[in-house]
Amino acid sequence: MSNCAIVGINWGDEGKGRMVDYFADQYQVVVRYQGGNNAGHTVINEYGKFALNLLPSGIFHPETINLLGAGAVVDLKHLCGEIEKLRAAGVKITPENLKISDRAMMVLPIHPAQDQWEEERLGKEAYGSTRRGISPIYGDKYMKKAIQMGDLLHPESLRAHLKKLIDWKNTVFVAGYGQQPVNYDEILEWIETWGGKLKPHICDAFALLEAAQAAGKSVMFEAQLGALRDIDYGIYPYTSSSNPISAYAPVGSGCPFLKVDEVVGVTKAYSTCVGEGPFVGELDGDAAHDLREAGAEYGAATGRPRRVAWFDIPATRYGTKLQAATALALTKIDVLSYLDEIPVCVAYKLNGEIIDRFPYTADLDDCEPVYETLPGWKCDISKARMWEELPKAARDYVEFLEERVDCRMKYVSVGPEREALIIR
Ligand code: GDP
């Protein structure tokens, strides 16, 4: 038995979903260990095309146990909607193959509302939040005001926690944001309506994973977002509110003694970033437009156009180390096929000095990209399934990146479909 984490190396949207979908049938348990419905994995397979915001990507494999771990935050209504969409496409979702940790936190309608009010209050200084309530719920978690999913099975506890939460929130909402107070009964009814459908899925994740380990089952940990969005090690405060790094996977799964044996870090053949924050070498004009259109770079959760740049070696090397990646998967290399030559950001220039490390966030604004340019291949590579079938220029590009990043690029993805993958 060996456990594996599939994680993002950069700013998110690296194509983790397609990698997780590819690996999912090799693992008996797939766990989402952090985050909520603020990001989305896009998965294309025999059932269709899906943006999975909350559901673990193993959900398409009927024998796989899919778990939303203790570190996840769950918008009850959103999850119900996702389940319905997949069921309508013929995917089997039952209390046996979808589990939710009783320790995961509930996202209530007050959380997206607060997210929006706070972004509006900040005006031009806004974080570029997805407004799905993620920072308010994690804030509540650490203020010890949030409600855990297990309370759905303990009505007395639910009512008592909800009362305390609403009293406190109303203090903030009325005095801080000038809003009308929220109504306890309405929120309780909302919880009962949507939470009622999820009750059969709630479990003791510790016991589930402990038993899975004892039975020799292998676990895949699935992250959303990327290392540079990690709240502790990313470009704070332009980060998520949780830890997408693989070191957090056992903690966020619900069974902190599980070991992560392998870490596949997913990185894209160029850079993209959604939301605010420093992004060295951000392209504009025609170059940005052409790359964004070639890669269809619009957010899976929000439809927002993504900011684009060339492959960034300092950022990717840092992300690879943060993730403790044992191998990398390079995705969307097919997108670069239109280019005569391909710039790669190999270092940054900071205050006249060339640096190859990823600096403290405040310094990133003063960094300029230093490029080296490689020849393009100018042909369709999306049908290649073997390393040798790639043109030499494409192989050289991959080898150049892996040497500079200092981690083996074992997987090269040339299309969104499950089989459009080269394994080296
Ligand atoms: P994730 O959150 O990391 O899973 O990334 P997203 O799902 O937001 O973005 C990845 C997008 O790229 C999805 O639409 C995928 O279907 C698509 N994709 C993934 N790998 C490839 C690839 O190798 N080539 C192309 N052309 N598209 C890909």
Residues whose N, C-alpha, C, O or C-beta is under 5 A from the ligand:
A	BS01	GDP	G12 D13 E14 G15 K16 G17 R18 G40 H41 T42 A300 T331 K332 I333 D334 S413 V414 G415 P416
